[in-house]
């Protein structure tokens, strides 16, 4: 595989991972947890941060 293909795969996977993290962040159980004790699930932060890192790595690979 060349760098352009790997970059596109990273962008798509990063976007999916970010959406998954946001879905966890926006879920009803997460909202209840944030309301009661102010905690956000680590899976939500990991998904959103990991997705952002993967998208950035993909953009760098494409250039």
N, C-alpha and C positions, 0 to 999 in steps of 0.2 A: 504494500500500500504506500502511496505517496503521502506527503505532508498535507496536501489539500483534502484528501479523503479523510484522514485522521482528524483534521480540524473540523470538518463538517460533522463527523460522528460525535466529536466532543461537544460541539454546539448543541446538537439535538439532544444528546444525553444530559447535558447540563440544564437545558431548558426543562426537560422532563423531571429531573431531580429537583429543580427549583419549584416547579409546580406542585410536586409531591410534598415538599416541605411546607409550602404555603397552604396546601390542603390540610395538612396536619395542624398547622397554626390556626386555621380558621374553623376547625371542627368544633362541634358542640362541647365535647368533653374538655378540649383545650380552653375554650372560652370560659367554661365553668371553673376550671382550675385557675385560670388567670384572675377570675373574679374573686375567688375565695382566698387564695394565698399568693397571688401575683407571680406564680411560676409559669414559665413557658416550657413545653416539652423540649428536651435536647434534640429529639429527632427532627423537630421543626427547624431549629437553628442549623443543625447539621445539613439538612436537605437544602435549605436556602443558600447557605454559605458554600456548600460543596457544588451546588449548581452554578453559582456565580463564578467560582474558581474554574470549573470545567468550561464554561462559556468563554471566559477570558483566555484560557489556554487554547481553546479552539480558534479564537480570533487570531491569536499570535501565530498558530500553526499555519493558518491560511495566508497570512502576509508573506 
